[in-house]
Amino acid sequence: MQEKIQKAVEIMNEGGTLLYPTDTIWGLGCDATNEAACQKILEIKKRPANKSFVLLADSFRMVEHYIPEFAEVVYDLVDYAEKPLTIIYPGATKLAPSVIAEDGSVGIRITKDPICLALIRKMRRPLVSTSANISGEPFPTNFSEVHSELKSGVDFIIDERLKEKMTAPSQIIKVGLGGEVKIIRS
């Protein structure tokens, strides 16, 4: 497995894209700070450029590097979440422009998935994590449901957990600087 992680990170460091299992569903990913790589993901998914991405981080320390200010309640929300939770934070910085929404926010999930953690920690940057489907189509619940066009469109596939049935996309909430919480997807 370490060889696959190493190869995937080398490819992403060169601006490449990835198909990989996450803590929720199969995802398409790349270095979240590389705009050219993020544009490739948009092309592969046939996704409109005005729709931002979810990112994966390994810790709040990483989140704090890209989100200089956010409400303290976020720490508790993540600690008490029973399912994977993506939080939309305001004021994102140091990320590829296409991962940041028009209002300056970005969705980030602190993952516990061992494959995702290995990728993020080796790359030392957040990882784009968008569902491995053509925009508008249903998300795949296992590797065999990933469209062949996506499989051939990425630069590398982490071929682990191929038969595992994935759960569902993460919950998404938006948290304002004043601590106001809005549920986007439950």
PASEBA-1860 file (N, C-alpha, C; in nm, 3 decimals):
! residues 186
1> MQEKIQKA> 0.081/-0.120/0.000/0.000/0.000/0.000/0.085/0.127/0.000 ~ 0.197/0.125/0.073/0.283/0.243/0.081/0.335/0.285/-0.057 ~ 0.360/0.186/-0.144/0.408/0.218/-0.279/0.300/0.292/-0.357 ~ 0.174/0.249/-0.341/0.062/0.315/-0.409/0.046/0.459/-0.359 ~ 0.056/0.478/-0.229/0.045/0.612/-0.171/0.157/0.700/-0.226 ~ 0.279/0.647/-0.225/0.394/0.723/-0.275/0.374/0.763/-0.421 ~ 0.331/0.668/-0.504/0.309/0.694/-0.647/0.198/0.799/-0.664 ~ 0.088/0.785/-0.591/-0.023/0.880/-0.601/0.022/1.021/-0.564
9> VEIMNEGG> 0.101/1.034/-0.458/0.149/1.166/-0.415/0.245/1.224/-0.518 ~ 0.333/1.143/-0.574/0.423/1.191/-0.679/0.342/1.246/-0.796 ~ 0.240/1.174/-0.836/0.155/1.217/-0.948/0.082/1.347/-0.913 ~ 0.027/1.355/-0.792/-0.043/1.478/-0.753/0.053/1.596/-0.740 ~ 0.174/1.572/-0.693/0.273/1.679/-0.685/0.310/1.734/-0.822 ~ 0.289/1.653/-0.925/0.316/1.695/-1.063/0.190/1.747/-1.132 ~ 0.082/1.766/-1.055/-0.042/1.819/-1.111/-0.139/1.714/-1.160 ~ -0.118/1.590/-1.121/-0.204/1.480/-1.166/-0.328/1.463/-1.081
17> TLLYPTDT> -0.415/1.374/-1.130/-0.544/1.347/-1.066/-0.552/1.202/-1.022 ~ -0.648/1.175/-0.936/-0.654/1.048/-0.866/-0.799/1.003/-0.850 ~ -0.822/0.873/-0.858/-0.948/0.809/-0.821/-0.916/0.723/-0.699 ~ -0.992/0.742/-0.589/-0.956/0.673/-0.465/-1.077/0.655/-0.375 ~ -1.071/0.554/-0.286/-1.178/0.536/-0.188/-1.159/0.635/-0.073 ~ -1.271/0.690/-0.025/-1.264/0.784/0.087/-1.339/0.725/0.206 ~ -1.359/0.806/0.307/-1.435/0.765/0.424/-1.585/0.765/0.397 ~ -1.626/0.808/0.279/-1.769/0.812/0.246/-1.796/0.735/0.116
25> IWGLGCDA> -1.749/0.787/0.004/-1.773/0.726/-0.128/-1.644/0.733/-0.210 ~ -1.646/0.675/-0.330/-1.530/0.688/-0.419/-1.516/0.833/-0.461 ~ -1.392/0.881/-0.462/-1.369/1.021/-0.493/-1.267/1.044/-0.601 ~ -1.278/1.160/-0.662/-1.176/1.211/-0.753/-1.099/1.315/-0.674 ~ -0.968/1.314/-0.689/-0.890/1.406/-0.609/-0.766/1.457/-0.677 ~ -0.710/1.559/-0.614/-0.585/1.619/-0.658/-0.538/1.712/-0.545 ~ -0.424/1.773/-0.564/-0.371/1.871/-0.470/-0.464/1.993/-0.472 ~ -0.520/2.027/-0.358/-0.616/2.137/-0.349/-0.553/2.275/-0.366
33> TNEAACQK> -0.421/2.281/-0.378/-0.354/2.409/-0.400/-0.311/2.426/-0.546 ~ -0.337/2.326/-0.628/-0.293/2.329/-0.768/-0.413/2.355/-0.860 ~ -0.422/2.476/-0.912/-0.537/2.515/-0.995/-0.548/2.432/-1.122 ~ -0.436/2.404/-1.188/-0.442/2.326/-1.312/-0.498/2.185/-1.285 ~ -0.458/2.124/-1.175/-0.510/1.992/-1.139/-0.659/1.998/-1.109 ~ -0.702/2.103/-1.039/-0.845/2.119/-1.008/-0.925/2.137/-1.136 ~ -0.869/2.208/-1.233/-0.937/2.225/-1.361/-0.952/2.091/-1.433 ~ -0.851/2.005/-1.420/-0.861/1.871/-1.480/-0.977/1.793/-1.419
41> ILEIKKRP> -0.994/1.805/-1.287/-1.105/1.736/-1.219/-1.239/1.788/-1.274 ~ -1.250/1.919/-1.291/-1.373/1.976/-1.348/-1.401/1.917/-1.486 ~ -1.298/1.904/-1.567/-1.314/1.848/-1.701/-1.355/1.701/-1.696 ~ -1.290/1.623/-1.611/-1.320/1.481/-1.599/-1.466/1.461/-1.557 ~ -1.512/1.541/-1.461/-1.648/1.528/-1.409/-1.753/1.596/-1.498 ~ -1.705/1.678/-1.592/-1.796/1.760/-1.674/-1.881/1.849/-1.582 ~ -1.811/1.912/-1.490/-1.875/1.989/-1.384/-1.862/2.139/-1.412 ~ -1.965/2.217/-1.383/-1.955/2.362/-1.402/-1.846/2.421/-1.312
49> ANKSFVLL> -1.776/2.519/-1.365/-1.664/2.580/-1.292/-1.710/2.659/-1.171 ~ -1.837/2.697/-1.164/-1.882/2.779/-1.051/-1.918/2.697/-0.928 ~ -1.901/2.566/-0.933/-1.931/2.479/-0.819/-1.798/2.440/-0.752 ~ -1.785/2.471/-0.624/-1.658/2.444/-0.555/-1.649/2.298/-0.511 ~ -1.535/2.261/-0.457/-1.507/2.123/-0.415/-1.506/2.109/-0.264 ~ -1.523/1.986/-0.218/-1.496/1.950/-0.079/-1.349/1.911/-0.071 ~ -1.285/1.948/0.037/-1.145/1.912/0.060/-1.136/1.821/0.182 ~ -1.031/1.740/0.183/-1.002/1.658/0.300/-0.874/1.709/0.364
57> ADSFRMVE> -0.875/1.717/0.497/-0.759/1.756/0.575/-0.734/1.648/0.679 ~ -0.615/1.648/0.736/-0.582/1.546/0.835/-0.600/1.594/0.978 ~ -0.619/1.726/0.997/-0.626/1.779/1.134/-0.675/1.923/1.131 ~ -0.709/1.974/1.249/-0.744/2.115/1.259/-0.622/2.203/1.233 ~ -0.506/2.152/1.262/-0.384/2.230/1.234/-0.378/2.263/1.085 ~ -0.409/2.165/0.999/-0.409/2.189/0.856/-0.522/2.285/0.818 ~ -0.640/2.266/0.874/-0.752/2.356/0.846/-0.713/2.500/0.880 ~ -0.653/2.519/0.996/-0.616/2.653/1.043/-0.517/2.722/0.950
65> HYIPEFAE> -0.439/2.645/0.877/-0.344/2.703/0.782/-0.416/2.769/0.664 ~ -0.530/2.714/0.625/-0.604/2.763/0.508/-0.727/2.845/0.545 ~ -0.770/2.837/0.669/-0.885/2.913/0.719/-0.836/2.992/0.841 ~ -0.796/3.117/0.821/-0.736/3.191/0.931/-0.827/3.220/1.049 ~ -0.959/3.225/1.025/-1.051/3.257/1.135/-1.182/3.181/1.115 ~ -1.225/3.115/1.222/-1.355/3.048/1.219/-1.407/3.034/1.362 ~ -1.536/3.007/1.373/-1.602/2.998/1.504/-1.551/2.877/1.583 ~ -1.535/2.897/1.712/-1.487/2.791/1.801/-1.578/2.668/1.804
73> VVYDLVDY> -1.708/2.687/1.778/-1.804/2.577/1.783/-1.767/2.465/1.685 ~ -1.688/2.497/1.585/-1.648/2.399/1.485/-1.573/2.282/1.549 ~ -1.488/2.310/1.648/-1.414/2.203/1.714/-1.510/2.101/1.777 ~ -1.613/2.151/1.843/-1.711/2.062/1.906/-1.793/1.986/1.802 ~ -1.833/2.054/1.696/-1.912/1.988/1.592/-1.837/1.868/1.535 ~ -1.710/1.884/1.507/-1.629/1.775/1.452/-1.610/1.666/1.557 ~ -1.580/1.705/1.681/-1.558/1.606/1.787/-1.681/1.519/1.813 ~ -1.799/1.577/1.804/-1.921/1.504/1.838/-1.994/1.444/1.717
81> AEKPLTII> -1.945/1.468/1.600/-2.011/1.414/1.480/-2.005/1.261/1.481 ~ -2.118/1.199/1.453/-2.124/1.053/1.450/-2.097/0.998/1.310 ~ -2.109/1.082/1.209/-2.083/1.044/1.070/-1.983/1.144/1.013 ~ -1.919/1.111/0.901/-1.829/1.209/0.839/-1.900/1.343/0.817 ~ -1.833/1.450/0.856/-1.892/1.584/0.854/-1.803/1.681/0.779 ~ -1.858/1.741/0.676/-1.789/1.847/0.603/-1.842/1.979/0.655 ~ -1.750/2.069/0.687/-1.788/2.201/0.735/-1.746/2.304/0.631 ~ -1.838/2.393/0.598/-1.807/2.502/0.507/-1.760/2.619/0.592
89> YPGATKLA> -1.634/2.656/0.571/-1.569/2.763/0.647/-1.562/2.891/0.563 ~ -1.571/3.006/0.627/-1.555/3.132/0.555/-1.407/3.168/0.538 ~ -1.379/3.255/0.443/-1.246/3.317/0.434/-1.132/3.225/0.399 ~ -1.151/3.134/0.305/-1.043/3.043/0.265/-0.929/3.118/0.197 ~ -0.809/3.069/0.217/-0.689/3.131/0.158/-0.588/3.024/0.122 ~ -0.494/3.057/0.035/-0.382/2.970/-0.003/-0.425/2.842/-0.074 ~ -0.545/2.842/-0.133/-0.596/2.726/-0.205/-0.616/2.763/-0.351 ~ -0.629/2.663/-0.436/-0.657/2.687/-0.577/-0.789/2.764/-0.588
97> PSVIAEDG> -0.798/2.864/-0.674/-0.921/2.944/-0.686/-1.047/2.861/-0.711 ~ -1.036/2.753/-0.786/-1.157/2.676/-0.819/-1.210/2.592/-0.704 ~ -1.137/2.579/-0.594/-1.191/2.506/-0.479/-1.265/2.600/-0.384 ~ -1.248/2.729/-0.406/-1.311/2.828/-0.319/-1.440/2.877/-0.384 ~ -1.549/2.878/-0.307/-1.678/2.925/-0.357/-1.674/3.076/-0.382 ~ -1.772/3.125/-0.454/-1.778/3.268/-0.488/-1.779/3.357/-0.364 ~ -1.832/3.308/-0.252/-1.837/3.388/-0.129/-1.709/3.375/-0.045 ~ -1.608/3.306/-0.099/-1.481/3.290/-0.029/-1.475/3.173/0.067
105> SVGIRITK> -1.579/3.093/0.070/-1.584/2.979/0.162/-1.532/2.852/0.095 ~ -1.505/2.752/0.178/-1.464/2.621/0.128/-1.510/2.513/0.226 ~ -1.551/2.398/0.171/-1.592/2.285/0.253/-1.474/2.195/0.281 ~ -1.450/2.166/0.408/-1.337/2.081/0.448/-1.387/1.976/0.547 ~ -1.344/1.852/0.524/-1.374/1.743/0.617/-1.242/1.692/0.673 ~ -1.235/1.679/0.804/-1.120/1.615/0.866/-1.148/1.465/0.861 ~ -1.069/1.395/0.784/-1.095/1.253/0.761/-1.023/1.166/0.863 ~ -1.080/1.049/0.882/-1.016/0.947/0.966/-0.979/0.825/0.882
113> DPICLALI> -1.011/0.830/0.754/-0.985/0.718/0.664/-0.834/0.698/0.647 ~ -0.783/0.575/0.667/-0.638/0.554/0.661/-0.575/0.584/0.524 ~ -0.644/0.554/0.416/-0.588/0.584/0.282/-0.581/0.735/0.263 ~ -0.689/0.804/0.294/-0.693/0.949/0.279/-0.589/1.016/0.368 ~ -0.580/0.971/0.493/-0.480/1.028/0.583/-0.338/1.008/0.531 ~ -0.309/0.891/0.479/-0.175/0.865/0.425/-0.145/0.959/0.308 ~ -0.242/0.978/0.220/-0.223/1.069/0.105/-0.198/1.212/0.152 ~ -0.282/1.259/0.241/-0.273/1.397/0.289/-0.142/1.420/0.364
121> RKMRRPLV> -0.107/1.328/0.450/0.014/1.346/0.532/0.140/1.338/0.446 ~ 0.139/1.255/0.345/0.255/1.244/0.256/0.265/1.370/0.168 ~ 0.151/1.420/0.122/0.149/1.538/0.036/0.167/1.667/0.118 ~ 0.119/1.663/0.244/0.127/1.777/0.336/0.045/1.897/0.290 ~ -0.065/1.864/0.220/-0.160/1.965/0.174/-0.298/1.900/0.170 ~ -0.404/1.982/0.169/-0.539/1.924/0.158/-0.559/1.856/0.023 ~ -0.651/1.762/0.024/-0.681/1.679/-0.092/-0.823/1.710/-0.140 ~ -0.837/1.738/-0.269/-0.972/1.754/-0.325/-1.042/1.619/-0.313
129> STSANISG> -1.169/1.623/-0.274/-1.249/1.502/-0.263/-1.387/1.528/-0.317 ~ -1.404/1.504/-0.445/-1.534/1.521/-0.507/-1.582/1.383/-0.553 ~ -1.711/1.362/-0.550/-1.764/1.230/-0.584/-1.720/1.186/-0.724 ~ -1.694/1.057/-0.736/-1.643/1.000/-0.862/-1.761/0.968/-0.955 ~ -1.824/1.075/-1.001/-1.935/1.060/-1.095/-1.932/1.176/-1.194 ~ -1.996/1.156/-1.309/-2.016/1.265/-1.402/-2.115/1.359/-1.334 ~ -2.092/1.488/-1.345/-2.178/1.586/-1.278/-2.325/1.561/-1.311 ~ -2.406/1.555/-1.205/-2.549/1.535/-1.221/-2.593/1.390/-1.215
137> EPFPTNFS> -2.500/1.296/-1.226/-2.533/1.154/-1.218/-2.520/1.107/-1.074 ~ -2.579/0.991/-1.039/-2.569/0.940/-0.902/-2.423/0.905/-0.866 ~ -2.392/0.920/-0.737/-2.257/0.883/-0.692/-2.246/0.730/-0.687 ~ -2.126/0.679/-0.712/-2.107/0.533/-0.708/-2.097/0.482/-0.564 ~ -2.156/0.367/-0.538/-2.146/0.309/-0.404/-2.034/0.205/-0.397 ~ -1.977/0.168/-0.511/-1.859/0.083/-0.512/-1.780/0.109/-0.641 ~ -1.662/0.054/-0.648/-1.571/0.082/-0.759/-1.631/0.042/-0.893 ~ -1.703/-0.067/-0.899/-1.758/-0.114/-1.026/-1.860/-0.017/-1.085
145> EVHSELKS> -1.918/0.069/-1.002/-2.014/0.168/-1.050/-1.950/0.297/-1.100 ~ -1.818/0.311/-1.082/-1.750/0.431/-1.132/-1.745/0.422/-1.284 ~ -1.790/0.527/-1.349/-1.797/0.532/-1.496/-1.658/0.511/-1.557 ~ -1.651/0.430/-1.662/-1.522/0.400/-1.726/-1.453/0.526/-1.777 ~ -1.530/0.625/-1.816/-1.473/0.752/-1.862/-1.393/0.820/-1.751 ~ -1.442/0.808/-1.628/-1.369/0.865/-1.514/-1.242/0.784/-1.485 ~ -1.255/0.653/-1.490/-1.139/0.566/-1.463/-1.027/0.594/-1.563 ~ -1.063/0.613/-1.689/-0.959/0.638/-1.789/-0.915/0.784/-1.790
153> GVDFIIDE> -0.992/0.872/-1.728/-0.959/1.014/-1.729/-0.860/1.057/-1.623 ~ -0.847/0.980/-1.515/-0.754/1.018/-1.408/-0.614/0.965/-1.437 ~ -0.517/1.020/-1.365/-0.378/0.979/-1.384/-0.338/0.858/-1.301 ~ -0.416/0.830/-1.194/-0.381/0.717/-1.108/-0.505/0.671/-1.031 ~ -0.514/0.541/-1.009/-0.624/0.484/-0.931/-0.565/0.407/-0.813 ~ -0.613/0.439/-0.694/-0.576/0.360/-0.577/-0.674/0.244/-0.572 ~ -0.628/0.130/-0.615/-0.715/0.013/-0.631/-0.721/-0.071/-0.504 ~ -0.773/-0.009/-0.401/-0.796/-0.074/-0.271/-0.946/-0.068/-0.243
161> RLKEKMTA> -0.995/-0.161/-0.164/-1.135/-0.164/-0.122/-1.230/-0.162/-0.243 ~ -1.193/-0.233/-0.348/-1.268/-0.231/-0.473/-1.409/-0.288/-0.460 ~ -1.427/-0.386/-0.374/-1.558/-0.449/-0.361/-1.640/-0.394/-0.243 ~ -1.577/-0.307/-0.166/-1.644/-0.251/-0.048/-1.758/-0.159/-0.091 ~ -1.873/-0.176/-0.027/-1.987/-0.089/-0.053/-1.969/0.037/0.032 ~ -1.969/0.150/-0.033/-1.951/0.277/0.037/-2.084/0.324/0.093 ~ -2.077/0.411/0.189/-2.197/0.457/0.258/-2.269/0.563/0.176 ~ -2.247/0.685/0.209/-2.313/0.798/0.144/-2.221/0.918/0.157
169> PSQIIKVG> -2.248/1.022/0.080/-2.168/1.144/0.098/-2.178/1.196/0.241 ~ -2.084/1.279/0.280/-2.082/1.332/0.416/-2.197/1.430/0.439 ~ -2.223/1.452/0.566/-2.312/1.560/0.605/-2.237/1.689/0.575 ~ -2.309/1.796/0.541/-2.244/1.925/0.517/-2.318/2.032/0.597 ~ -2.240/2.109/0.672/-2.297/2.224/0.742/-2.209/2.345/0.714 ~ -2.272/2.461/0.718/-2.199/2.587/0.700/-2.199/2.658/0.834 ~ -2.080/2.703/0.876/-2.067/2.771/1.005/-2.010/2.910/0.981 ~ -2.086/3.011/1.024/-2.042/3.150/1.010/-1.944/3.187/1.121
177> LGGEVKII> -1.880/3.301/1.105/-1.783/3.347/1.203/-1.845/3.369/1.340 ~ -1.974/3.400/1.343/-2.042/3.421/1.471/-2.094/3.292/1.532 ~ -2.068/3.177/1.467/-2.110/3.049/1.520/-2.245/3.002/1.468 ~ -2.309/3.080/1.380/-2.437/3.037/1.324/-2.415/2.915/1.235 ~ -2.505/2.818/1.247/-2.493/2.690/1.177/-2.611/2.674/1.082 ~ -2.580/2.636/0.959/-2.683/2.608/0.859/-2.657/2.468/0.802 ~ -2.755/2.382/0.809/-2.741/2.246/0.753/-2.760/2.253/0.603 ~ -2.662/2.206/0.528/-2.668/2.205/0.382/-2.713/2.067/0.332
185> RS> -2.654/1.962/0.391/-2.692/1.824/0.357/-2.681/1.740/0.482 ~ -2.792/1.671/0.517/-2.788/1.590/0.641/-2.767/1.443/0.609
END
